[in-house]
Amino acid sequence: MDSQLKKGLLEGCVLAAIRDEESYGYKIIGQLSPFIEISESTLYPILKRLEASKLVNTRNRLYNGRLRKYYSITEKGKVRLREFCRDMDQIMEIYRFLRRG
């Protein structure tokens, strides 16, 4: 798969994983694993980019004696996720055209 297409796809998937409630890295990987393969070394740079773009917020919370970073989607992130879904609708139309033959 084209690396730029995969990058955008993964970012959309991460935003979708946290659209309803905040989550942390390991849980996000678990949510996505039935659909797409993603490792911690792939996820955390994506989360950093999303945070730098103001698409997600972070907060630290103590869990079992250590700090865990939680991620939540921002309003800007929700807009980006809607845009991503519209883009995917267009890609699915192209896919259906390609598969016709």
VENURGI-V671196 format. One line per field, one symbol per residue. ss: DSSP state (H for helix, E for strand, L for the rest). phi: phi as a letter, one per 20 degrees, with the letter a starting at -180 (. if undefined). burial: 1 if it has 24 or more other C-alpha atoms within 12 Angstrom, else 0. A space follows every 50 residues. Layout:
ss->???
phi->???
burial->???
//
This chain:
ss->LLHHHHHHHHHHHHHHHLLLLLELHHHHHHHHLLLLLLLHHHHHHHHHHH HHLLLEEEEEEEELLEEEEEEEELHHHHHHHHHHHHHHHHHHHHHHHHHH L
phi->.gffffgffffffffffdfebfbcgfffgffegfdbebdffeffffffff ffemecdcbebfblncfceddcfegffffffffgffffgfffffgfffff e
burial->00000001111111111110011110011001000001000011011001 10001111000000000011111100110110010000000000000000 0
//
